[in-house]
């Protein structure tokens, strides 16, 4: 009698049997459990939330009848225009119209990029001297006007910065340049604003360099109907 009798031809050549099928099923079950355990033990890490940039530290003069030389004061955290200008334009664009150009005196600005990306557009930057006071930032809004802000040195202490912001927005005092205001505060309180001891959280590094100059722009009247405000970003 043929020893293969009772075994199907297909099963014989495939080498399958009930015992082997059970072994394969058990192995597959183990593999599924391992995959499930791996998915549980190694979940996808959540995406980090974006960190909001600090608000601009800014004081603006009311319109009124003042004929001062300054329209307010700005206390940046560094001399890096690429990092500092976006927070400033976030505040000024809704108030004064989109800021399209700025200009500074290069004495206190080691790097002056020609174009600075801010929220939704580009601000063109230039510098010239001696037309601009070393402590002044000139801003232009297309079709609206020009404004001049006292730039308080970043290393200035909080008390000195508060005094300078108030002085820049004072309607009753004599019209003073930005440098004159800083000098008057230093003379009155016996120490230069830039000589105030640095807070550990307010120490910044500076970089060097500056591009070519741009032409001066005649001053126009300041914005109308602006409420005096102090915006401090800590």
Secondary structure, 3 states (H helix, E strand, C coil): CCCCCCCCHHHHHHCCCHHHHHHHHHHHHHHHHHHHHHHHHCCCCCCCCCCCCCCCCEEECCCCCCCCCCCEEECCCCCCHHHHHHHHHHHHHHHHCCEEEEEECHHHCCCCCCEEEECCEEEEEEECCCCCCCCEEEEEECCCEEEEEEECCCCCCHHHHHHHHHHHCCCCCCCCCHHHHHHHHHHHHCCCHHHCCCCHHHCCCCCCCCCCCCCCCCCCCCCCCCCCEEECCC
